[in-house]
Amino acid sequence: TWARFKREFLTKYFPTDERNHKVIEFMELKQGSMYVSEYAAKFEELCRLLLTTTPWRRKRISV
């Protein structure tokens, strides 16, 4: 099935450690000295990557 193929593919070519690193990179992303266009491009890149490779669950976040 597609789900099995996707799981095996991600396990082999995008290991959990790398995915976790990208999640942290996304969560800690700040514009800093980047232009807005650079920041937006990085944000969109990480969003696309994580939305297709990481199972997200709704989480309550308190600030």
Buried (B, 14 or more C-beta within 10 A) or exposed (E): EEEEEEEEEBEEEBEEEEBEEBBEEBEEEEEEEEEEEEBEEBEEEBEEBBEEBBEEEEEEEEE
